[in-house]
Amino acid sequence: MVNKLTLPGENRTLYTYQPRQIAAQFKLPSGKPFKKRIAYSAVHVVCDPLANTDPLSNGQIDWDATMQYRHYLWSLGLSVAEAMDTSQRGMGLNWDRAKELISRSIKEAKSVDGNIASGVGTDQLAPGPTVTLEDVEAAYEEQCAFVEGEGGKMIVMASRALAACAKGPEDYERVYRKILGNVSQPVILHWLGDMFDPALNGYWGHEDIDDAMEVCLAIIREHEANVDGIKISLLDETKEIKMRRELPDSVKMYTGDDFNYPLLIKGDEQGYSHALLGIFDAIAPAAAAALHAMDEGDLTTYDALLEKTVPLSRHIFQKPTFSYKTGVVFMAYLNGHQDHFRMIGGSESARSITHLAELFVMADEAGLLRDPDLATERMKLVLMQAGIR
């Protein structure tokens, strides 16, 4: 029997919570790819807790556990979006470490015929007053060449350096024209809102989202043959639907909206979004089961499975949104995918114990704790570190 927990509530109060006795059962055809949607999970990394290095500046990765988690996602039919912001790219994971991560993951993907795309950006280039557009182009080209050299597909991430040095839309058009004109296969573009990264405020040369969207759409139309799709993370379903309807027919929309993904993936009479989501790391079995149900034409099950995950996702991605990685890794810890709750950059401390307790309850209510006994024992350990017994 699962033991009760003492959890923190509002205003320093404590209350007793009884976790579920059994986990939800998800219908998961092993390794079977989805037919109606492409679904990438932006995936976290597992840090090495025993590495005797400074976790803030030189956090080390547990390669075995990190690769095992990618194999777990592939076994569910999900694709992997590697070295993105969910992997703490630019927030603990630097380009040198990202190169090794990308190289290892591409090799593992090939061993099981798993689908993978990797993030390319300019994070080897620190934004500053002396950075030029030529510097940004060279940084992008270096990363593109590396991923293509590894035989991988690319997700062209938004650039902090470009956001800092661009004078207007024409500078974005110039840089993306240079990058997209030289890729060997179609790429996924990535528009990350400033709620995920404040340094990207005003991306595409405009703070107004509609004006920025027009610049982005113009770039896509000019380079349609080299753009597989675009992932937008604006947490505004109306903006995503508007842009989706204006994309060229050959260009896919990949939702990055961790608040409204069930509706956006389901779509409407004018189209739908594929998925490239950080929350799919945390809710992988429910997401995979829902997409398999969609393939079978069972939208009732699709709705029921994903509806239960939305409160959890909105909690994990609450402001400050960029701290969502803490919740994603905490879910992996609770579910036994890693033996500890430590993160590169010390990011396990980015959320409060009350936030983590609420996360536990929401995950339990959604049936996403695959071994309630294990999850409860691990929650107890985290609570004890906060002085709660």
Rosetta blueprint (number, residue, H / E / L):
1 M L
2 V L
3 N L
4 K L
5 L E
6 T E
7 L E
8 P E
9 G L
10 E H
11 N H
12 R H
13 T L
14 L E
15 Y E
16 T E
17 Y E
18 Q L
19 P L
20 R L
21 Q L
22 I L
23 A L
24 A L
25 Q L
26 F L
27 K L
28 L L
29 P L
30 S L
31 G L
32 K L
33 P L
34 F L
35 K L
36 K L
37 R L
38 I L
39 A E
40 Y E
41 S E
42 A E
43 V L
44 H L
45 V L
46 V L
47 C E
48 D L
49 P L
50 L L
51 A L
52 N L
53 T L
54 D L
55 P H
56 L H
57 S H
58 N H
59 G L
60 Q L
61 I E
62 D L
63 W H
64 D H
65 A H
66 T H
67 M H
68 Q H
69 Y H
70 R H
71 H H
72 Y H
73 L H
74 W H
75 S H
76 L L
77 G L
78 L L
79 S E
80 V E
81 A E
82 E E
83 A L
84 M L
85 D H
86 T H
87 S H
88 Q L
89 R E
90 G L
91 M L
92 G L
93 L E
94 N L
95 W H
96 D H
97 R H
98 A H
99 K H
100 E H
101 L H
102 I H
103 S H
104 R H
105 S H
106 I H
107 K H
108 E H
109 A H
110 K H
111 S H
112 V H
113 D L
114 G L
115 N L
116 I E
117 A E
118 S E
119 G E
120 V E
121 G L
122 T L
123 D L
124 Q L
125 L L
126 A L
127 P L
128 G L
129 P L
130 T L
131 V L
132 T L
133 L H
134 E H
135 D H
136 V H
137 E H
138 A H
139 A H
140 Y H
141 E H
142 E H
143 Q H
144 C H
145 A H
146 F H
147 V H
148 E H
149 G H
150 E L
151 G L
152 G L
153 K E
154 M E
155 I E
156 V E
157 M L
158 A L
159 S L
160 R H
161 A H
162 L H
163 A H
164 A H
165 C H
166 A L
167 K L
168 G L
169 P H
170 E H
171 D H
172 Y H
173 E H
174 R H
175 V H
176 Y H
177 R H
178 K H
179 I H
180 L H
181 G L
182 N L
183 V L
184 S L
185 Q L
186 P L
187 V E
188 I E
189 L E
190 H E
191 W E
192 L E
193 G L
194 D L
195 M L
196 F L
197 D L
198 P H
199 A H
200 L H
201 N L
202 G L
203 Y H
204 W H
205 G H
206 H L
207 E L
208 D L
209 I H
210 D H
211 D H
212 A H
213 M H
214 E H
215 V H
216 C H
217 L H
218 A H
219 I H
220 I H
221 R H
222 E H
223 H L
224 E H
225 A H
226 N H
227 V E
228 D E
229 G E
230 I E
231 K E
232 I E
233 S E
234 L L
235 L L
236 D L
237 E H
238 T H
239 K H
240 E H
241 I H
242 K H
243 M H
244 R H
245 R H
246 E H
247 L L
248 P L
249 D L
250 S L
251 V L
252 K E
253 M E
254 Y E
255 T E
256 G L
257 D L
258 D L
259 F L
260 N L
261 Y H
262 P H
263 L H
264 L H
265 I H
266 K H
267 G L
268 D E
269 E L
270 Q L
271 G E
272 Y L
273 S L
274 H E
275 A E
276 L E
277 L E
278 G L
279 I H
280 F H
281 D H
282 A H
283 I L
284 A H
285 P H
286 A H
287 A H
288 A H
289 A H
290 A H
291 L H
292 H H
293 A H
294 M H
295 D H
296 E L
297 G L
298 D L
299 L H
300 T H
301 T H
302 Y H
303 D H
304 A H
305 L H
306 L H
307 E H
308 K L
309 T L
310 V H
311 P H
312 L H
313 S H
314 R H
315 H H
316 I H
317 F L
318 Q L
319 K L
320 P L
321 T H
322 F H
323 S H
324 Y H
325 K H
326 T H
327 G H
328 V H
329 V H
330 F H
331 M H
332 A H
333 Y H
334 L H
335 N L
336 G L
337 H L
338 Q L
339 D L
340 H L
341 F L
342 R L
343 M L
344 I H
345 G H
346 G H
347 S H
348 E H
349 S H
350 A H
351 R L
352 S L
353 I H
354 T H
355 H H
356 L H
357 A H
358 E H
359 L H
360 F H
361 V H
362 M H
363 A H
364 D H
365 E H
366 A L
367 G L
368 L L
369 L L
370 R L
371 D L
372 P H
373 D H
374 L H
375 A H
376 T H
377 E H
378 R H
379 M H
380 K H
381 L H
382 V H
383 L H
384 M H
385 Q H
386 A L
387 G L
388 I L
389 R L
